Structure formats: structure tokens, C-alpha cells
């Protein structure tokens, strides 16, 4: 299987290197809620938006953390129209999010992500 794309389709638009995360974390701005924090930083290249996900061990075991990351990726895909081109984003999960998503549902998580993206856009 060959492709002209620089990344496999499911990996495109993701932050994956520690240096990329550090740049957003150290040089970017942040908006937050009870269970999620969104850090963002404009890039000079004006390319497509890139998103990284940070789910620390305090969130839960590996199964819980992977489930939270998967749901966050799905929420971003649903709300991708709110992503601003040429910007790097890092979504940071906080403890308690796994149980809250289970109780409130996926639509609640999508609303939380959308609210953070709108707040980031308003703060530009």
C-alpha cells in the first residue's frame, strides 16, 4: 500500500512529537473547563490544524485513558469545523472525565470540546 500523503490518513493532523507538545504547552494560550483544558498556538506555516491529546495516568488505567483519547478524537472529528487552520491544539484531560463521559454521554463531551474551541477562537 503506497500513498503520496506524508502521514497515514488516520494520523494526519495530529501532534505526535514531544517537542511539538512542548511548544504548544510553553508558548501557547489556554482555556479550560472542569474536565478538559485546551492549549493552542498559531503556527507560521498556515497549514492544516493539528491536534494532540494528553491523558495523564491520574485519569485512570490504560483502558480508561485509551477510551478517553478515542472519544476525544471522535469529538474533534465531529467539531472539526471549529478548528482554525495553521494552529496546533493540545486537549488535556483531567481526572474524573472518564466517569463523567460515561454518565453524561458522548454528546456532552462534544459540547465541552466545542465550547473550548469557541472560547479559544474568541480569545484570539
ZINORSUL-V624571 format. One record per residue. N is the residue number from 1. RES is the residue in one letter. PHI is phi in radians with two decimals (999 if undefined). D_FIRST is the distance of its C-alpha to the first C-alpha in Angstrom with 1 decimal. Layout:
BEGIN
n:N res:RES phi:PHI d_first:D_FIRST
n:N res:RES phi:PHI d_first:D_FIRST
END
This chain:
BEGIN
n:1 res:X phi:999 d_first:0.0
n:2 res:X phi:-2.08 d_first:3.8
n:3 res:X phi:-2.64 d_first:6.8
n:4 res:X phi:-1.48 d_first:10.5
n:5 res:X phi:-1.20 d_first:11.7
n:6 res:X phi:-1.21 d_first:13.5
n:7 res:X phi:-2.30 d_first:12.8
n:8 res:X phi:-1.03 d_first:10.5
n:9 res:X phi:-0.95 d_first:12.4
n:10 res:X phi:-1.37 d_first:14.6
n:11 res:X phi:-1.80 d_first:15.7
n:12 res:X phi:-1.09 d_first:16.7
n:13 res:X phi:1.42 d_first:20.4
n:14 res:X phi:-1.99 d_first:21.3
n:15 res:X phi:-1.45 d_first:23.6
n:16 res:X phi:-2.36 d_first:22.6
n:17 res:X phi:-1.67 d_first:24.7
n:18 res:X phi:-1.02 d_first:28.4
n:19 res:X phi:-1.10 d_first:29.7
n:20 res:X phi:-1.18 d_first:28.3
n:21 res:X phi:-1.08 d_first:29.9
n:22 res:X phi:-1.06 d_first:33.1
n:23 res:X phi:-1.08 d_first:33.3
n:24 res:X phi:-1.18 d_first:33.3
n:25 res:X phi:-1.17 d_first:35.6
n:26 res:X phi:-1.48 d_first:38.1
n:27 res:X phi:-1.87 d_first:38.1
n:28 res:X phi:-1.59 d_first:37.3
n:29 res:X phi:-1.87 d_first:39.4
n:30 res:X phi:-2.42 d_first:39.5
n:31 res:X phi:-2.28 d_first:40.4
n:32 res:X phi:-2.53 d_first:40.9
n:33 res:X phi:-2.29 d_first:41.9
n:34 res:X phi:-1.16 d_first:43.0
n:35 res:X phi:-1.97 d_first:39.6
n:36 res:X phi:-2.43 d_first:37.2
n:37 res:X phi:-2.16 d_first:37.5
n:38 res:X phi:-2.00 d_first:35.4
n:39 res:X phi:-1.86 d_first:35.3
n:40 res:X phi:-2.56 d_first:34.1
n:41 res:X phi:-2.69 d_first:34.2
n:42 res:X phi:-1.20 d_first:33.6
n:43 res:X phi:-1.88 d_first:31.5
n:44 res:X phi:-1.45 d_first:32.5
n:45 res:X phi:-1.35 d_first:29.2
n:46 res:X phi:1.19 d_first:29.4
n:47 res:X phi:-1.32 d_first:25.7
n:48 res:X phi:-1.20 d_first:24.3
n:49 res:X phi:-1.15 d_first:25.9
n:50 res:X phi:-2.15 d_first:24.5
n:51 res:X phi:-2.23 d_first:25.6
n:52 res:X phi:-2.09 d_first:26.2
n:53 res:X phi:-2.23 d_first:27.7
n:54 res:X phi:-2.10 d_first:30.5
n:55 res:X phi:-2.19 d_first:31.8
n:56 res:X phi:-1.25 d_first:34.4
n:57 res:X phi:-1.08 d_first:35.6
n:58 res:X phi:-1.10 d_first:38.7
n:59 res:X phi:-1.20 d_first:36.8
n:60 res:X phi:2.69 d_first:36.5
n:61 res:X phi:-1.24 d_first:34.6
n:62 res:X phi:-1.04 d_first:30.8
n:63 res:X phi:-1.10 d_first:30.4
n:64 res:X phi:-1.11 d_first:32.5
n:65 res:X phi:-1.09 d_first:30.8
n:66 res:X phi:-1.15 d_first:27.2
n:67 res:X phi:-1.12 d_first:28.6
n:68 res:X phi:-1.12 d_first:30.2
n:69 res:X phi:-1.06 d_first:27.1
n:70 res:X phi:-1.08 d_first:25.1
n:71 res:X phi:-1.18 d_first:28.0
n:72 res:X phi:-1.13 d_first:28.3
n:73 res:X phi:-1.07 d_first:24.7
n:74 res:X phi:-1.13 d_first:25.4
n:75 res:X phi:-1.13 d_first:28.7
n:76 res:X phi:-1.11 d_first:27.3
n:77 res:X phi:-1.07 d_first:24.8
n:78 res:X phi:-1.22 d_first:27.8
n:79 res:X phi:-1.85 d_first:29.9
n:80 res:X phi:-1.09 d_first:27.4
n:81 res:X phi:-1.15 d_first:29.9
n:82 res:X phi:-1.56 d_first:32.3
n:83 res:X phi:-1.33 d_first:30.0
n:84 res:X phi:-1.66 d_first:31.3
n:85 res:X phi:-1.02 d_first:29.0
n:86 res:X phi:1.25 d_first:29.2
n:87 res:X phi:-2.26 d_first:30.2
n:88 res:X phi:-1.76 d_first:29.0
n:89 res:X phi:-2.17 d_first:30.1
n:90 res:X phi:-2.27 d_first:30.5
n:91 res:X phi:-1.65 d_first:31.6
n:92 res:X phi:-1.98 d_first:33.8
n:93 res:X phi:-1.49 d_first:34.8
n:94 res:X phi:-2.03 d_first:38.3
n:95 res:X phi:-0.98 d_first:39.9
n:96 res:X phi:1.69 d_first:40.7
n:97 res:X phi:-1.20 d_first:37.8
n:98 res:X phi:-1.06 d_first:36.2
n:99 res:X phi:-1.16 d_first:39.4
n:100 res:X phi:-1.20 d_first:40.1
n:101 res:X phi:-1.13 d_first:36.8
n:102 res:X phi:-1.07 d_first:37.5
n:103 res:X phi:-1.35 d_first:41.0
n:104 res:X phi:-1.52 d_first:40.4
n:105 res:X phi:1.78 d_first:37.1
n:106 res:X phi:-1.16 d_first:33.8
n:107 res:X phi:-1.08 d_first:35.5
n:108 res:X phi:-1.06 d_first:37.9
n:109 res:X phi:-1.09 d_first:35.1
n:110 res:X phi:-1.05 d_first:33.6
n:111 res:X phi:-1.14 d_first:37.1
n:112 res:X phi:-1.09 d_first:37.5
n:113 res:X phi:-1.11 d_first:34.3
n:114 res:X phi:-1.06 d_first:35.3
n:115 res:X phi:-1.08 d_first:38.8
n:116 res:X phi:-1.14 d_first:37.6
n:117 res:X phi:-1.14 d_first:35.4
n:118 res:X phi:-1.17 d_first:38.4
n:119 res:X phi:-1.11 d_first:40.6
n:120 res:X phi:-1.14 d_first:38.4
n:121 res:X phi:-1.15 d_first:38.4
n:122 res:X phi:-1.20 d_first:42.2
n:123 res:X phi:-1.47 d_first:42.7
n:124 res:X phi:-1.05 d_first:41.0
END
